[in-house]
Amino acid sequence: MKSKLLPLALLVQLAFALPPPAAAVEGVSDGEIKIGMVNVQSGPASGLGKGMRAGAEAVFKDVNAKGGVHGRKINLVVGDDGYEPNKAVDETLKMIEQEKVFSLFGYVGTPTANAVIPIVKEMDVPLVGLFTGAMTLRAPVTRQIFNVRASYDDEAEALVAHFIDKGAKSVAVFYQDDGFGLAVLSGTEKALKKRSMSVLAKGTFQRNTLAIKSGLAAMLEAKPDAVVMVGPYAPLAAFIKEARSAGLKSQLATVSFVGTDNLVAEVGKDGDEVVISQVVPFPDDNDLPIQRECREIVSKQSGEKLGFVNFEGCITARVMLAALQQAGKMPTRQGLVDTLNGMKGVDVGGLQVALTADNHQALNQVFMTQIRDGKIVKIR
């Protein structure tokens, strides 16, 4: 009897002698890293969220087919916030508390991103690669938030410089009346102030609507030489068409968030001469390896043509993958943050990523494009 009980007694002693197992890292298992994406998958701005998702999913599917990151597949879980801040908060809490994701990724929009800043700070979850250039997500630096794209200040400076080069003496702003519109308005005011100028007139519209008539009326009354338009593709397409019909002669321009490919498709030749600042290189070119690589991956994994939004999704996912790879075989959230803070001079297909603890914006390049004959072309 004793000979049968002895091994059991020894096993019990050994079990108590062993150290407790290491705390599990949420969202990380032996075969998977779970990442949560919350953005606009429905409504009049859905092309932006779907584009970011398509570009990122293509990259993650490609790396998964090659064995993943340190043997773990990337599982991208997507929630739809409809481009509304309250829904962004609900979906983000769901990602963290129910889905138990390792990191958040690929959010779209200033008002929605601003709404979740307190959550990521309090719950200490990294949020990487947001499709917004708002300075509220850049300065002061939030330890958990990392941006890849250039800021709206960068884009507004490029647009104002372009207008001035073309002889504009006055600039107005037509903008979505929320954090996004105010962010680009602020950037435009800064760019004009550098040149001893100010915004001539302002016109607004409400998010997720096409109610552009009162804002257009303000532009028609002011007759500015140039108008910086701030919004996603659907309301701006409506504005451009009605502005042309009403005889507005101003130069028109907008920032990258518009969703260039969707805008061109909706506005057609009415959009000719509209200038759009971009935060990614021209998708059809072959100047950098990243253009060729993303074009091939997106086509193979999604069947889509590479455009500006899915290209940004691809680039952003490549930065995320580089960070996960460098974070090592036993990733932690703090380890991911530390890795991103040290990603200075990291090459992503010819783009040089630079992040530090004091700078959470990896890239600052702005590229200028214009609609001509119903197509988008480079202008510099």
Secondary structure per residue as TSV (DSSP state, phi and psi in degrees):
chain	resnum	aa	ss	phi	psi
A	1	M	-	360.0	-44.3
A	2	K	H	-62.9	-38.3
A	3	S	H	-63.7	-28.7
A	4	K	H	-80.1	-32.2
A	5	L	H	-83.3	-24.5
A	6	L	H	-58.5	-48.9
A	7	P	H	-58.7	-37.9
A	8	L	H	-64.7	-42.9
A	9	A	H	-62.3	-41.6
A	10	L	H	-64.4	-39.4
A	11	L	H	-63.4	-40.2
A	12	V	H	-63.7	-42.8
A	13	Q	H	-62.9	-42.3
A	14	L	H	-65.8	-38.2
A	15	A	H	-62.5	-41.3
A	16	F	H	-72.4	-25.4
A	17	A	H	-77.9	-23.7
A	18	L	S	-73.1	146.3
A	19	P	-	-67.9	153.4
A	20	P	-	-64.5	151.1
A	21	P	-	-63.6	149.4
A	22	A	-	-63.2	144.4
A	23	A	-	-60.1	133.5
A	24	A	-	-69.3	143.8
A	25	V	-	-91.3	120.6
A	26	E	T	-60.1	135.4
A	27	G	T	84.9	-0.5
A	28	V	B	-123.4	123.7
A	29	S	-	-127.0	-177.8
A	30	D	S	-59.4	-31.7
A	31	G	S	-118.2	5.8
A	32	E	E	-151.5	146.1
A	33	I	E	-120.8	120.3
A	34	K	E	-96.8	124.9
A	35	I	E	-120.9	137.3
A	36	G	E	-105.9	125.4
A	37	M	E	-113.2	121.7
A	38	V	E	-119.5	116.4
A	39	N	E	-160.1	-169.8
A	40	V	-	-83.7	108.8
A	41	Q	-	-109.8	-2.3
A	42	S	S	-145.2	157.0
A	43	G	S	97.5	-175.4
A	44	P	T	-70.7	-7.7
A	45	A	T	-114.2	14.6
A	46	S	H	-63.9	-24.5
A	47	G	H	-59.1	-29.0
A	48	L	H	-70.9	-49.5
A	49	G	H	-65.4	-40.9
A	50	K	H	-67.5	-35.5
A	51	G	H	-66.6	-46.1
A	52	M	H	-59.7	-42.6
A	53	R	H	-63.1	-45.4
A	54	A	H	-62.1	-43.8
A	55	G	H	-65.9	-42.6
A	56	A	H	-69.7	-44.7
A	57	E	H	-61.2	-36.7
A	58	A	H	-60.2	-42.9
A	59	V	H	-67.0	-45.0
A	60	F	H	-67.7	-38.7
A	61	K	H	-63.0	-39.3
A	62	D	H	-64.1	-45.6
A	63	V	H	-71.0	-33.0
A	64	N	H	-63.4	-38.8
A	65	A	H	-65.7	-19.9
A	66	K	T	-100.4	11.0
A	67	G	T	108.4	-3.0
A	68	G	-	81.7	-159.6
A	69	V	B	-107.1	113.2
A	70	H	T	52.2	39.5
A	71	G	T	84.2	0.8
A	72	R	B	-108.0	134.1
A	73	K	E	-80.5	147.7
A	74	I	E	-87.1	123.9
A	75	N	E	-110.1	104.5
A	76	L	E	-90.7	113.1
A	77	V	E	-99.0	128.5
A	78	V	E	-115.4	132.5
A	79	G	E	-119.5	146.0
A	80	D	E	-100.8	119.6
A	81	D	-	-101.4	-1.8
A	82	G	T	60.1	16.4
A	83	Y	T	63.2	37.0
A	84	E	-	-125.8	128.5
A	85	P	H	-55.4	-44.2
A	86	N	H	-62.3	-40.6
A	87	K	H	-68.6	-34.3
A	88	A	H	-62.0	-40.7
A	89	V	H	-62.7	-47.9
A	90	D	H	-61.4	-46.0
A	91	E	H	-68.5	-33.4
A	92	T	H	-68.1	-43.4
A	93	L	H	-61.3	-38.7
A	94	K	H	-63.4	-42.3
A	95	M	I	-60.0	-42.5
A	96	I	I	-78.8	-46.3
A	97	E	I	-86.4	-34.4
A	98	Q	I	-101.4	-50.9
A	99	E	I	-75.1	-23.9
A	100	K	-	54.6	54.9
A	101	V	-	-73.8	156.0
A	102	F	S	-74.8	-43.2
A	103	S	E	-147.6	157.8
A	104	L	E	-99.5	155.2
A	105	F	E	-161.2	145.7
A	106	G	-	67.6	35.5
A	107	Y	-	-70.2	155.6
A	108	V	B	-128.4	120.6
A	109	G	-	108.6	142.6
A	110	T	H	-70.6	-51.4
A	111	P	H	-61.8	-37.0
A	112	T	H	-71.9	-41.1
A	113	A	H	-67.2	-42.9
A	114	N	H	-58.1	-35.5
A	115	A	H	-66.8	-26.3
A	116	V	H	-99.5	-0.4
A	117	I	H	-54.7	-47.9
A	118	P	H	-61.0	-32.4
A	119	I	H	-68.2	-49.1
A	120	V	H	-66.8	-29.7
A	121	K	H	-71.1	-47.3
A	122	E	H	-68.3	-40.8
A	123	M	H	-93.3	-2.7
A	124	D	T	55.9	53.2
A	125	V	-	-115.7	125.9
A	126	P	-	-62.2	141.9
A	127	L	E	-126.4	114.3
A	128	V	E	-119.1	133.7
A	129	G	-	73.9	73.8
A	130	L	-	-98.8	139.1
A	131	F	B	-85.4	69.9
A	132	T	-	-164.5	148.1
A	133	G	-	-109.5	18.0
A	134	A	-	-64.5	138.1
A	135	M	G	-71.3	-20.2
A	136	T	G	-62.3	-20.7
A	137	L	G	-98.0	4.4
A	138	R	T	-125.7	-37.1
A	139	A	S	-141.9	123.4
A	140	P	S	-68.6	158.0
A	141	V	-	-64.1	130.6
A	142	T	-	-96.6	124.1
A	143	R	T	-54.6	-34.0
A	144	Q	T	-90.4	-10.1
A	145	I	E	-107.1	126.7
A	146	F	E	-126.5	126.2
A	147	N	B	-102.6	146.2
A	148	V	-	-101.5	-47.4
A	149	R	S	-75.0	164.5
A	150	A	-	-64.4	163.7
A	151	S	-	-89.1	167.3
A	152	Y	H	-67.6	-29.2
A	153	D	H	-61.1	-41.9
A	154	D	H	-61.6	-44.9
A	155	E	H	-69.1	-42.2
A	156	A	H	-62.7	-39.6
A	157	E	H	-60.5	-43.5
A	158	A	H	-64.8	-40.2
A	159	L	H	-67.8	-44.8
A	160	V	H	-63.3	-42.2
A	161	A	H	-59.8	-40.4
A	162	H	H	-63.6	-46.0
A	163	F	H	-59.6	-46.5
A	164	I	H	-62.2	-41.6
A	165	D	H	-60.2	-30.7
A	166	K	T	-89.0	6.6
A	167	G	T	95.0	7.5
A	168	A	-	-66.3	137.1
A	169	K	-	-110.1	-12.9
A	170	S	-	-145.1	143.8
A	171	V	E	-133.8	131.0
A	172	A	E	-114.6	166.1
A	173	V	E	-130.3	125.4
A	174	F	E	-109.7	117.1
A	175	Y	E	-142.6	154.5
A	176	Q	E	-68.6	128.6
A	177	D	S	-83.5	73.0
A	178	D	S	-159.9	-165.9
A	179	G	H	-59.0	-35.1
A	180	F	H	-64.8	-54.0
A	181	G	H	-60.1	-41.6
A	182	L	H	-66.6	-31.5
A	183	A	H	-65.7	-45.1
A	184	V	H	-73.7	-35.2
A	185	L	H	-58.1	-45.7
A	186	S	H	-61.0	-44.0
A	187	G	H	-62.7	-38.9
A	188	T	H	-66.7	-41.8
A	189	E	H	-61.8	-40.3
A	190	K	H	-63.0	-44.4
A	191	A	H	-64.9	-38.8
A	192	L	H	-70.7	-40.3
A	193	K	H	-59.7	-35.9
A	194	K	T	-59.1	-23.6
A	195	R	T	-109.4	19.3
A	196	S	T	57.1	39.7
A	197	M	-	-126.1	168.6
A	198	S	-	-140.7	166.7
A	199	V	E	-67.7	126.0
A	200	L	E	-70.6	-43.0
A	201	A	E	-154.9	158.7
A	202	K	E	-130.6	141.8
A	203	G	E	-138.3	146.1
A	204	T	E	-130.6	165.9
A	205	F	E	-148.0	164.5
A	206	Q	-	-92.5	144.0
A	207	R	T	-56.4	143.0
A	208	N	T	63.1	27.3
A	209	T	-	-132.3	168.7
A	210	L	-	-112.7	24.2
A	211	A	-	-82.2	76.6
A	212	I	-	-103.0	-1.5
A	213	K	H	-64.5	-42.8
A	214	S	H	-68.3	-37.9
A	215	G	H	-65.4	-39.7
A	216	L	H	-64.1	-39.5
A	217	A	H	-58.9	-38.7
A	218	A	H	-64.0	-37.1
A	219	M	H	-70.8	-41.1
A	220	L	H	-64.1	-35.8
A	221	E	H	-71.0	-40.6
A	222	A	H	-77.9	-30.7
A	223	K	-	51.8	56.0
A	224	P	-	-71.2	158.6
A	225	D	S	-68.8	-31.7
A	226	A	E	-145.1	150.5
A	227	V	E	-128.8	124.8
A	228	V	E	-88.5	117.0
A	229	M	E	-97.6	138.8
A	230	V	E	-131.5	106.9
A	231	G	S	173.0	173.6
A	232	P	-	-78.2	176.4
A	233	Y	H	-61.4	-39.3
A	234	A	H	-64.3	-54.3
A	235	P	H	-66.9	-33.0
A	236	L	H	-71.4	-34.3
A	237	A	H	-62.1	-42.2
A	238	A	H	-63.3	-41.9
A	239	F	H	-62.9	-47.4
A	240	I	H	-60.9	-45.6
A	241	K	H	-62.5	-44.7
A	242	E	H	-72.5	-33.1
A	243	A	H	-64.8	-42.6
A	244	R	H	-63.4	-43.9
A	245	S	H	-63.9	-34.8
A	246	A	H	-83.0	-6.6
A	247	G	T	88.2	18.4
A	248	L	-	-65.3	123.6
A	249	K	-	-95.6	-0.9
A	250	S	S	-62.6	148.6
A	251	Q	E	-66.4	137.7
A	252	L	E	-116.2	140.8
A	253	A	E	-152.5	159.9
A	254	T	E	-150.7	171.5
A	255	V	-	-96.6	171.7
A	256	S	G	-59.5	-28.4
A	257	F	G	-60.2	-18.6
A	258	V	G	-53.3	-31.4
A	259	G	-	84.5	77.4
A	260	T	H	-54.1	-49.3
A	261	D	H	-64.7	-39.5
A	262	N	H	-66.5	-40.3
A	263	L	H	-63.0	-47.4
A	264	V	H	-59.3	-41.5
A	265	A	H	-64.9	-36.7
A	266	E	H	-83.0	-34.9
A	267	V	H	-93.7	-22.8
A	268	G	G	58.7	-143.6
A	269	K	G	-72.5	-14.5
A	270	D	G	-61.7	-21.2
A	271	G	G	-87.6	0.9
A	272	D	T	-55.0	134.9
A	273	E	T	80.8	-4.4
A	274	V	-	-67.9	130.3
A	275	V	E	-96.3	138.5
A	276	I	E	-130.3	121.6
A	277	S	E	-78.2	143.4
A	278	Q	E	-125.2	154.3
A	279	V	S	-113.1	7.4
A	280	V	S	-128.8	154.4
A	281	P	-	-62.7	163.9
A	282	F	-	-62.1	123.2
A	283	P	T	-61.3	-30.1
A	284	D	T	-83.3	-10.0
A	285	D	-	-81.4	169.8
A	286	N	-	-126.9	30.9
A	287	D	S	-68.9	-31.7
A	288	L	S	-126.6	150.0
A	289	P	H	-56.2	-34.5
A	290	I	H	-61.5	-32.0
A	291	Q	H	-65.8	-47.2
A	292	R	H	-67.7	-41.8
A	293	E	H	-66.0	-46.3
A	294	C	H	-68.4	-38.1
A	295	R	H	-60.1	-42.7
A	296	E	H	-69.1	-45.4
A	297	I	H	-66.2	-45.9
A	298	V	H	-64.1	-41.8
A	299	S	H	-63.6	-44.1
A	300	K	H	-68.4	-43.6
A	301	Q	H	-88.1	-27.0
A	302	S	H	-124.2	-15.5
A	303	G	-	77.4	5.4
A	304	E	-	-89.1	155.6
A	305	K	-	-79.4	143.1
A	306	L	-	-71.3	123.4
A	307	G	-	-124.6	-171.4
A	308	F	H	-69.9	-38.5
A	309	V	H	-77.5	-48.7
A	310	N	H	-68.2	-24.6
A	311	F	H	-65.9	-42.1
A	312	E	H	-63.5	-38.8
A	313	G	H	-60.7	-40.6
A	314	C	H	-65.5	-47.5
A	315	I	H	-62.1	-44.6
A	316	T	H	-62.7	-40.9
A	317	A	H	-66.8	-34.5
A	318	R	H	-65.2	-37.9
A	319	V	H	-65.9	-42.7
A	320	M	H	-60.9	-43.9
A	321	L	H	-63.0	-41.9
A	322	A	H	-60.0	-40.1
A	323	A	H	-67.5	-43.7
A	324	L	H	-63.3	-38.9
A	325	Q	H	-63.2	-44.8
A	326	Q	H	-72.9	-22.7
A	327	A	H	-68.9	-16.1
A	328	G	-	97.5	-179.2
A	329	K	S	-75.4	-19.2
A	330	M	S	-121.5	73.2
A	331	P	-	-70.5	144.8
A	332	T	-	-130.3	163.1
A	333	R	H	-62.3	-43.5
A	334	Q	H	-65.1	-36.6
A	335	G	H	-63.7	-37.6
A	336	L	H	-65.4	-43.7
A	337	V	H	-60.3	-46.2
A	338	D	H	-62.2	-40.7
A	339	T	H	-63.5	-46.7
A	340	L	H	-62.1	-38.4
A	341	N	H	-64.9	-18.6
A	342	G	T	-105.5	9.8
A	343	M	-	-85.1	69.2
A	344	K	E	-105.3	123.5
A	345	G	E	79.4	18.2
A	346	V	E	-78.9	128.6
A	347	D	E	-89.5	124.2
A	348	V	E	-119.6	88.3
A	349	G	T	60.4	33.1
A	350	G	T	99.9	-9.7
A	351	L	E	-95.7	130.9
A	352	Q	E	-94.7	110.6
A	353	V	E	-84.5	131.7
A	354	A	E	-134.1	110.6
A	355	L	-	-130.2	140.7
A	356	T	B	-139.7	174.9
A	357	A	T	-62.3	-24.6
A	358	D	T	-99.9	-4.5
A	359	N	B	-140.5	106.4
A	360	H	-	-105.5	37.2
A	361	Q	B	-127.9	113.9
A	362	A	-	-74.9	-35.6
A	363	L	-	-128.8	153.2
A	364	N	-	-134.9	8.3
A	365	Q	-	-70.3	141.9
A	366	V	-	-125.0	133.9
A	367	F	E	-120.1	139.2
A	368	M	E	-104.6	133.8
A	369	T	E	-133.9	168.4
A	370	Q	E	-150.4	147.8
A	371	I	E	-84.6	126.9
A	372	R	E	-139.2	128.9
A	373	D	T	52.1	39.3
A	374	G	T	74.6	13.6
A	375	K	E	-131.9	158.8
A	376	I	E	-94.9	132.8
A	377	V	E	-133.4	159.5
A	378	K	E	-77.9	144.2
A	379	I	-	-119.2	-16.8
A	380	R	-	-177.7	360.0
